[in-house]
Amino acid sequence: MTTIPTITLNDGVEIPMFGFGVYQIPADGSTYKAVREALDLGIRHIDTATAYFNEQEVGKAIHDSGVPRQDIFLTSKLWVQDYGFSAAEKGIETSLRKLGTDYMDLYLIHHPYGDVPGAWKAMEAAKKAGKIRSIGVSNMTPTIWNSFISQLETVPSVNQVEFNPLYQQKELRALMAQYNVHVEAWAPLGQGNSDLLNCSVITAIAAAHGKTAAQVVLRFEIQENVIVFPKSTHLERIKSNMDVFDFTLTDSEMEQIRALDTGKGMWNPDAPGVAEFLLSAYDVHAND
Ligand code: NAD
């Protein structure tokens, strides 16, 4: 079985560098199946969220897998409707209940709008109570980070942001390094973007190593010290995506891929109206 390296976050919590993301996998048995397959293959890090509406299937897959809970690194996220102290307290309890677990390894502020400091206090309290081991944020740009950081007593352990060779977040990563905050990549494969996976620089490097373009992209990200959890519902792809620990990109290959950065992603958290858009996109209380 592939040995997946871990790194230590700024709060001392150890996290596997490679995991499995379940965004957009429906809760119709598909999430259960994919997470069981990922765990069977030896993946021990699962990334879900309240707003993915599949926490229950993730929890059941973990339970049925027979893998001891303490061997799995489980992340979920609090949705924007649940910010402010008491709403966040309830949101945390709901995630724990749906996941069928006593604790989450990592819990994130999914999108940074509204009463983030109030929600953060509830996350700090849950951490003290042993319900969450590590607390972090997501989608914080330098502007958003700088607007919130002085209001947060605990420095977040991670910032989960869009990251791949076409959008390398260089300014943000330099800022996160100053705070010793680890960057996690969402859309590590550009959500299957063919501009990325068919890019000639990447396919040439892939050919040189006898690897696929997706494997080269993920390897680049890991060598950049970014935590990744690509999503797939196809067993062969889940298998091949984790097969990235038996080769190393050279300095020159890393430089060639660094040069692909366009400085632009699919998602701009600083854009006006983002919070309103998110609130209209998902209602996590529709079935309350
Ligand atoms: P991704 O970059 O992991 O892309 C997934 C898609 O890439 C798949 O649907 C498939 O079409 C394609 N793919 C997968 N393996 C492939 C392969 N080997 N070859 C070719 N194509 C392949 O995108 P993602 O799912 O958005 O991101 C990963 C995870 O990040 C999510 O599942 C979720 O857990 C997390 N995420 C977080 C946020 C956030 O706001 N915090 C946003 C999006 C995603």
Residues whose N, C-alpha, C, O or C-beta is under 5 A from the ligand:
A	BS01	NAD	G21 V22 Y23 D47 T48 H110 S138 Q160 A185 W186 A187 P188 L189 G190 Q191 G192 A214 F229 P230 K231 S232 R237
